[in-house]
Amino acid sequence: MNILEEVKNIEEEIINFRRDLHRIPELQLNLPKTMEYIGKVLDENEISYRKLMEGNAIVAEINGQNPGGCIAIRADSDALPIEEETGLPFKSENGCMHACGHDGHTAMALGAALILNKNRDKFNGTVKIFFQPGEEYPGGALPMIEEGCMEDPKVERVIGLHNGQLFPIEPGRVGFMPGEMMASMDRFKITVIGKGTHGATPHLGKDPIPCICEIVNGLQKIVSRMVNPAEKVLLSVCQIHGGFTQNIIPDTVFVEGTVRTFDDEVRRNIAENIKNISENIAKAYGMDAEVEYDFKYPAVINDEEFTEYVAGCAREILGEDRVEYLKEPSFGGEDMAYFLREAKGTFFALSNPRVHEGGKIYPHHSPKFDLDESKLYMGTAIFVKVVVDYLNGK
């Protein structure tokens, strides 16, 4: 089986998948048109699948010639609430946009499904393809797991990728990161409850503004003084709101921010410290502080041995000059992390941003973000190579 030849034979089809999906972006956990499109492609190619999450997720399943192991390919399929400004002939017209490249992820996975289904006599075991909603928000991986996508048969290995240029990799190359790749992603909100009054009579109220300023300053000490300096940790206060005019002291003020790290114990300790600092400073000012802490996506931790295995497959199929290792992990978050907690696996990067005149590249989540479609075949080829080799015990 010449995998690269098989992929290049359907390259135009993969590109068309991407363009069709780009026209119909949908948000969060509500992807009816997207899943209808994916289901139609699978039906046309007689690939069996089942729907999860009330029809907003799909698990395709392809069985080889004999029983064996099970590996999964994950493709997130949701978009963003951004008005597109690319000027593409297939641009979205519904006020949303595939501004993070998930249309590319889905297209590459569909291409892999077609090739693997056609060549099911070339491997043993089972491959599942996860078409997942809600990676951007609020997370579709965990609900899919809870509905049994990793079971029956049990998934032993899982792979996924992110295209565009989420990592600093030269276009046309793929990047791997054994171990810690992307940070956990938590949210906190602190509301200080004081007592409003006229700005000319502050002594008659309880001003929450200086109180919350002290809390924000206190939070900065968590990373520098309450966490082992060897840990990779980030705490950012990203918004602050209070008041409505220039001469009234408000009743309440709130701040909201994010915590990123790679260790679950560190996450728990930071959450506890945020609560203690906020409540005790507020108490010193004679006020109350309400603290919300949401543990969101865990860290993306790639299995080191399997990552090396997939990198080897990439070198074999694309060439040594197309493969590199990332120099440092990212503090961005990804709910691929949940799949990697259920099975050994790896998440890797395909650098395929559209490079405009003068070398201009628009970043992810920009209304002008676009992909270089000529590199989509690379992701499909790696998916197919890894699946066939792993299931055949190579």
Secondary structure, DSSP 4 states (H G I P E B T S, - for coil): --HHHHHHHTHHHHHHHHHHHHHS--BTT--HHHHHHHHHHHHHTT-EEEEEGGGTEEEEEEE-SS---EEEEEEE--BBS----S--TT---SS-B--SSHHHHHHHHHHHHHHHHHTGGG--SEEEEEEE--TTTT-SHHHHHHTTTTTTTTP-EEEEEE-SSSSS--TT-EEE-SEEEE--EEEEEEEEE-B-EETT-GGGSB-HHHHHHHHHHHHHHHHHHSS-TTS-EEEEEEEEEE-SSTTEE-SEEEEEEEEEES-HHHHHHHHHHHHHHHHHHHHHTT-EEEEEEEEEE--EEE-HHHHHHHHHHHHHHH-GGGEEE-SS-BS---THHHHHHHSEEEEEEE--BPP-GGG--PPTT-TT--B-GGGHHHHHHHHHHHHHHHHTT-
